[in-house]
Amino acid sequence: MVLFSSIRRRGWRFLALALVATHLPASLPQAWASHERPWVADTNQAQPIRSIPLPGTDWNRAVSMKTGAVLVLRDSSAAGERPDLVKIDTGTGQATPVLLSAPGAADRLRAPAIAMASGEGDGLWILFAGTGDRPPHMMLFDPVTFVSRADHALPPEAFTPASRFTDLAIHGDHAYLADEGGAALVALDLVKGTARRFFAGYPSARGHAPLIRNNSPVIDRQGRPETRDLSFLALGKDGAWLYEMTPTGPLYRLSTALLTDPSVTAVELMEGVTAWRGTPTVGGLAIGPDSTLYFTDIANGRLLSFDPGRHPRILFSSPGLVQAGIPAVTNDGQICIPVGNALLQLRLPALP
């Protein structure tokens, strides 16, 4: 009531300013980013260990397992293909093809695999796209035998006809999914089998700048600069903080308690989303055991980090990184980055 009285007293000029203010979130992240500390080359750079050849191309995401292995997934966007998965021995660099098994439900493996994550107990979660009348589903695999332990079809409230999932994060009984097609974040209760969609179409889930690869705009099939919506997620080790971003940023942070507590109001939810850091165009996001965030900068061919002290650092530069995907951070201080037909293995510098 005070706001409306103020508008009446000050006239339509104030009203116009108020209306403009409601649309500021879409442009504010870029303005904030201009005042952030610049990315600075660290005096201690990440050191190359080896480049591991992978069979074929389009390897675009990696995940680190508690067994010490790193798994790498190929983009299997063509319907009907079995997922291509390899296991990397980070000690020797040996790459071994992995064949997933689902006794009694082998047909479930024929859907395209689109994301994966390591869960508690070191189980491997893989998210499969929907095919035909079958909805998207998640399967849990044993990290040694790769035999399916569980199968969860996403409930109807988790997706829309426009949904196209691109990333997955797991902690405890909850999974978080990035729905780029629906520009939304999905929280899935694995015990109850229920889901809630958040931020559908909200500025934090929408891309507001064209993708840049190798210092040039990415052009779509219509000849226009390409933009993408919410694509990447990272979850802190204790599951308390979730980070989300579009490929062109910025990075946002929010408490997972806001997503799992049904009593949280819409206002509390919106106020709980914080613009955490502006970024160039990235091909992937990962988080280390110490909550340091890592980005593969495909605009400039760099590996970036943003530690808990909010220091933006350039850890490594290479022209090949303009094709980088989602990296995996190991518990022994390495980062493994899929780059098309190879996996780049680096030793990370110690934090100061």
C-alpha positions as CSV (number, residue, x, y, z in Angstrom):
1,M,0.0,0.0,0.0
2,V,2.9,2.4,0.8
3,L,4.4,1.7,-2.7
4,F,1.2,2.5,-4.5
5,S,0.6,5.7,-2.5
6,S,4.1,6.7,-3.4
7,I,3.5,6.1,-7.0
8,R,0.3,8.2,-7.0
9,R,2.1,11.1,-5.3
10,R,5.1,11.1,-7.6
11,G,3.2,10.4,-10.8
12,W,3.7,8.3,-13.8
13,R,7.5,8.9,-14.0
14,F,7.9,7.0,-10.8
15,L,5.6,4.2,-12.1
16,A,7.7,3.9,-15.3
17,L,10.9,3.5,-13.2
18,A,9.1,0.9,-11.0
19,L,8.1,-1.1,-14.1
20,V,11.6,-1.0,-15.6
21,A,13.0,-2.2,-12.2
22,T,10.9,-5.4,-12.5
23,H,12.8,-6.3,-15.6
24,L,16.3,-5.6,-14.3
25,P,17.3,-9.1,-13.3
26,A,17.8,-10.1,-16.9
27,S,20.5,-7.5,-17.4
28,L,21.9,-7.1,-13.9
29,P,24.3,-10.1,-14.0
30,Q,26.3,-8.7,-16.8
31,A,26.5,-5.3,-15.1
32,W,27.6,-6.9,-11.9
33,A,30.2,-9.0,-13.7
34,S,31.8,-5.8,-15.0
35,H,32.7,-4.8,-11.4
36,E,34.1,-8.2,-10.4
37,R,37.7,-9.0,-10.0
38,P,39.2,-10.0,-13.4
39,W,40.4,-13.6,-14.0
40,V,44.1,-13.6,-13.2
41,A,46.7,-16.2,-14.2
42,D,47.8,-18.1,-11.1
43,T,51.5,-18.1,-10.4
44,N,51.0,-21.9,-9.7
45,Q,49.5,-23.3,-12.9
46,A,47.9,-26.6,-13.4
47,Q,50.4,-29.1,-14.8
48,P,49.6,-31.5,-17.7
49,I,50.0,-35.1,-16.8
50,R,48.9,-36.7,-20.0
51,S,46.3,-36.5,-22.9
52,I,44.4,-39.8,-23.1
53,P,43.1,-40.8,-26.5
54,L,39.4,-41.8,-26.5
55,P,37.7,-43.9,-29.1
56,G,35.7,-41.7,-31.6
57,T,34.6,-38.2,-30.9
58,D,32.0,-36.1,-28.9
59,W,33.2,-37.1,-25.4
60,N,31.7,-34.3,-23.4
61,R,31.4,-35.1,-19.7
62,A,33.4,-36.7,-17.0
63,V,32.7,-37.8,-13.4
64,S,35.1,-38.8,-10.6
65,M,34.3,-41.9,-8.6
66,K,35.4,-42.8,-5.1
67,T,37.0,-46.0,-6.5
68,G,39.6,-43.6,-8.0
69,A,38.4,-44.1,-11.6
70,V,37.1,-41.3,-13.8
71,L,34.2,-42.1,-16.1
72,V,33.7,-40.3,-19.4
73,L,30.5,-40.2,-21.3
74,R,30.0,-39.5,-25.0
75,D,27.2,-37.3,-26.3
76,S,24.7,-40.0,-27.3
77,S,22.0,-37.7,-28.6
78,A,20.9,-40.0,-31.4
79,A,17.9,-41.9,-30.2
80,G,18.4,-45.7,-30.0
81,E,22.1,-45.6,-29.3
82,R,23.5,-47.4,-26.3
83,P,25.5,-44.9,-24.2
84,D,29.2,-44.9,-24.8
85,L,31.1,-44.9,-21.5
86,V,34.8,-45.4,-20.8
87,K,36.6,-45.9,-17.5
88,I,39.9,-44.1,-17.0
89,D,42.6,-45.3,-14.7
90,T,44.1,-42.0,-13.6
91,G,47.3,-43.7,-12.6
92,T,48.1,-45.3,-15.9
93,G,45.9,-43.4,-18.3
94,Q,44.4,-46.6,-19.6
95,A,40.9,-46.2,-21.0
96,T,38.5,-49.2,-20.8
97,P,35.1,-49.4,-22.5
98,V,32.2,-49.9,-20.0
99,L,29.1,-51.9,-20.8
100,L,26.1,-51.1,-18.6
101,S,23.9,-53.9,-17.6
102,A,20.3,-53.9,-16.4
103,P,19.0,-57.5,-16.0
104,G,15.3,-57.6,-16.9
105,A,15.3,-54.1,-18.2
106,A,18.0,-54.0,-21.0
107,D,15.7,-51.9,-23.2
108,R,16.0,-49.1,-20.7
109,L,19.6,-48.7,-21.8
110,R,18.7,-47.9,-25.4
111,A,17.6,-44.4,-24.6
112,P,20.2,-41.7,-25.1
113,A,22.4,-41.1,-22.0
114,I,22.5,-37.4,-21.3
115,A,24.0,-36.8,-17.9
116,M,25.7,-38.7,-15.0
117,A,26.8,-38.1,-11.4
118,S,28.4,-39.9,-8.6
119,G,26.1,-40.5,-5.6
120,E,26.8,-41.3,-2.0
121,G,28.2,-44.8,-1.6
122,D,29.9,-44.3,-4.9
123,G,27.0,-45.4,-7.0
124,L,26.9,-44.1,-10.6
125,W,23.7,-42.3,-11.6
126,I,22.9,-41.9,-15.3
127,L,20.1,-39.8,-16.7
128,F,18.5,-41.1,-19.9
129,A,16.4,-39.1,-22.2
130,G,12.7,-39.9,-22.9
131,T,12.0,-41.9,-26.1
132,G,8.5,-42.2,-27.6
133,D,5.9,-42.7,-24.9
134,R,8.6,-43.5,-22.3
135,P,9.5,-40.6,-20.0
136,P,13.1,-39.7,-19.0
137,H,14.5,-41.9,-16.3
138,M,17.5,-42.2,-14.0
139,M,19.3,-45.5,-13.3
140,L,21.8,-46.3,-10.5
141,F,24.7,-48.6,-11.3
142,D,27.3,-50.4,-9.3
143,P,30.6,-48.5,-9.8
144,V,32.6,-51.7,-10.3
145,T,30.3,-54.2,-12.1
146,F,28.1,-51.5,-13.8
147,V,25.0,-53.6,-13.1
148,S,21.9,-51.6,-12.5
149,R,20.8,-51.2,-8.8
150,A,17.7,-49.0,-9.2
151,D,15.6,-47.4,-11.9
152,H,13.6,-44.2,-11.4
153,A,11.2,-42.9,-14.1
154,L,10.8,-39.1,-13.7
155,P,7.3,-38.3,-12.5
156,P,5.0,-36.3,-14.8
157,E,5.4,-33.1,-12.8
158,A,9.2,-33.2,-13.5
159,F,9.1,-32.4,-17.2
160,T,7.1,-30.7,-19.9
161,P,6.9,-31.3,-23.7
162,A,9.7,-28.8,-24.1
163,S,12.1,-30.4,-21.5
164,R,15.6,-31.3,-22.6
165,F,17.8,-32.2,-19.6
166,T,21.5,-31.5,-19.7
167,D,23.0,-32.0,-16.2
168,L,22.5,-33.9,-13.0
169,A,23.6,-33.5,-9.3
170,I,22.9,-36.0,-6.5
171,H,23.0,-35.8,-2.7
172,G,21.3,-38.1,-0.3
173,D,17.7,-38.7,-1.3
174,H,17.5,-35.8,-3.7
175,A,18.5,-35.3,-7.3
176,Y,18.7,-31.9,-9.1
177,L,18.3,-31.7,-12.9
178,A,19.0,-28.9,-15.3
179,D,16.2,-28.6,-17.9
180,E,17.7,-26.5,-20.6
181,G,14.7,-27.1,-22.9
182,G,12.2,-25.9,-20.3
183,A,14.6,-23.3,-18.8
184,A,14.0,-24.7,-15.3
185,L,15.6,-26.4,-12.3
186,V,14.0,-29.7,-11.2
187,A,14.3,-31.1,-7.6
188,L,13.5,-34.8,-7.4
189,D,12.7,-36.7,-4.2
190,L,14.1,-40.2,-4.9
191,V,12.3,-41.8,-2.0
192,K,8.8,-40.3,-2.6
193,G,9.2,-40.3,-6.3
194,T,7.9,-36.7,-6.6
195,A,9.4,-33.6,-8.2
196,R,9.1,-29.8,-8.3
197,R,10.1,-27.4,-11.0
198,F,11.7,-24.1,-10.1
199,F,12.6,-20.8,-11.9
200,A,10.9,-21.8,-15.2
201,G,11.6,-18.9,-17.6
202,Y,13.1,-16.8,-14.7
203,P,16.2,-14.8,-15.6
204,S,18.6,-17.0,-13.6
205,A,17.5,-19.9,-15.9
206,R,17.8,-18.0,-19.2
207,G,20.7,-17.2,-21.4
208,H,21.1,-13.5,-22.1
209,A,24.2,-13.4,-24.3
210,P,25.4,-15.3,-27.4
211,L,27.7,-18.2,-27.0
212,I,31.4,-17.5,-27.8
213,R,33.7,-20.2,-28.8
214,N,37.4,-19.5,-29.7
215,N,36.6,-15.7,-29.5
216,S,33.9,-15.9,-32.1
217,P,30.0,-16.1,-31.8
218,V,28.4,-19.5,-32.3
219,I,25.9,-19.3,-35.1
220,D,22.8,-21.5,-35.0
221,R,21.1,-23.2,-38.0
222,Q,19.0,-20.1,-38.7
223,G,22.2,-18.1,-39.0
224,R,21.6,-16.2,-35.7
225,P,23.9,-16.0,-32.7
226,E,23.1,-19.0,-30.5
227,T,22.0,-18.7,-26.9
228,R,21.4,-21.5,-24.4
229,D,19.4,-21.7,-21.1
230,L,20.2,-23.4,-17.8
231,S,22.7,-26.2,-18.6
232,F,25.2,-26.8,-15.7
233,L,24.9,-27.7,-12.1
234,A,27.4,-28.3,-9.2
235,L,26.6,-29.4,-5.7
236,G,28.8,-28.9,-2.7
237,K,30.1,-32.0,-0.9
238,D,27.7,-31.6,2.0
239,G,24.8,-31.0,-0.3
240,A,24.0,-27.6,1.3
241,W,24.7,-25.3,-1.7
242,L,23.7,-25.8,-5.3
243,Y,25.4,-23.8,-8.1
244,E,23.6,-23.4,-11.5
245,M,24.4,-21.5,-14.7
246,T,23.7,-21.2,-18.4
247,P,26.8,-21.6,-20.6
248,T,27.3,-17.8,-20.8
249,G,26.8,-17.3,-17.1
250,P,26.6,-15.8,-14.6
251,L,26.9,-18.5,-12.0
252,Y,24.2,-18.5,-9.3
253,R,24.2,-20.1,-5.8
254,L,21.3,-21.1,-3.7
255,S,20.6,-23.3,-0.6
256,T,19.2,-26.7,-1.4
257,A,17.0,-26.3,1.7
258,L,14.9,-23.8,-0.4
259,L,14.3,-26.6,-2.9
260,T,13.4,-29.4,-0.5
261,D,11.3,-27.5,2.0
262,P,7.7,-27.3,0.7
263,S,6.9,-24.5,3.2
264,V,9.3,-22.1,1.5
265,T,7.4,-19.3,-0.2
266,A,7.9,-18.0,-3.7
267,V,9.4,-14.7,-2.4
268,E,11.8,-16.6,-0.1
269,L,12.9,-18.7,-3.0
270,M,13.6,-15.8,-5.3
271,E,15.4,-13.9,-2.6
272,G,17.5,-16.9,-2.0
273,V,19.1,-17.0,-5.4
274,T,22.4,-15.1,-5.5
275,A,24.4,-14.1,-8.5
276,W,27.8,-15.6,-7.5
277,R,30.2,-14.9,-10.4
278,G,30.2,-13.7,-14.0
279,T,31.9,-16.0,-16.5
280,P,32.9,-16.2,-20.1
281,T,31.2,-18.9,-22.2
282,V,31.9,-22.3,-20.5
283,G,31.7,-25.8,-21.7
284,G,31.3,-27.3,-18.3
285,L,31.3,-26.7,-14.5
286,A,32.7,-28.9,-11.7
287,I,33.3,-28.6,-8.0
288,G,36.2,-29.9,-6.0
289,P,36.2,-31.5,-2.5
290,D,37.1,-28.1,-1.0
291,S,34.2,-26.4,-2.8
292,T,36.5,-24.7,-5.4
293,L,34.6,-24.3,-8.6
294,Y,36.2,-25.1,-12.0
295,F,35.0,-23.8,-15.4
296,T,36.2,-24.9,-18.9
297,D,36.3,-21.5,-20.7
298,I,35.6,-22.4,-24.4
299,A,35.6,-18.7,-25.4
300,N,39.3,-18.4,-24.7
301,G,40.6,-21.9,-24.3
302,R,41.3,-21.8,-20.5
303,L,40.7,-23.6,-17.3
304,L,39.3,-21.2,-14.6
305,S,38.8,-21.6,-10.9
306,F,36.8,-19.7,-8.3
307,D,37.7,-20.8,-4.7
308,P,35.8,-20.3,-1.5
309,G,37.7,-17.0,-0.9
310,R,36.2,-15.8,-4.2
311,H,39.5,-15.5,-6.0
312,P,39.1,-15.8,-9.8
313,R,42.1,-17.6,-11.3
314,I,43.3,-18.8,-14.7
315,L,44.9,-22.2,-14.1
316,F,45.7,-23.4,-17.6
317,S,45.5,-22.2,-21.2
318,S,45.4,-24.3,-24.3
319,P,43.8,-23.8,-27.8
320,G,42.2,-27.3,-27.5
321,L,40.1,-26.2,-24.5
322,V,37.7,-24.4,-26.8
323,Q,36.2,-27.8,-27.4
324,A,36.1,-28.8,-23.7
325,G,33.2,-30.3,-21.9
326,I,32.3,-31.0,-18.2
327,P,35.4,-31.8,-16.2
328,A,35.8,-34.1,-13.2
329,V,37.9,-33.2,-10.1
330,T,39.4,-36.2,-8.3
331,N,40.1,-36.4,-4.5
332,D,43.9,-36.5,-5.1
333,G,44.1,-33.1,-6.8
334,Q,43.7,-33.8,-10.4
335,I,41.2,-32.5,-13.0
336,C,40.2,-34.5,-16.1
337,I,38.7,-32.6,-19.0
338,P,37.0,-34.2,-22.0
339,V,38.1,-32.5,-25.2
340,G,36.4,-34.1,-28.2
341,N,38.4,-37.2,-28.8
342,A,40.7,-37.1,-25.8
343,L,40.8,-36.6,-22.0
344,L,43.2,-34.0,-20.7
345,Q,44.6,-35.0,-17.3
346,L,46.0,-32.1,-15.2
347,R,47.5,-31.8,-11.7
348,L,45.8,-28.9,-10.0
349,P,47.9,-26.4,-8.0
350,A,47.5,-26.3,-4.2
351,L,45.4,-23.5,-2.9
352,P,47.4,-20.6,-1.3
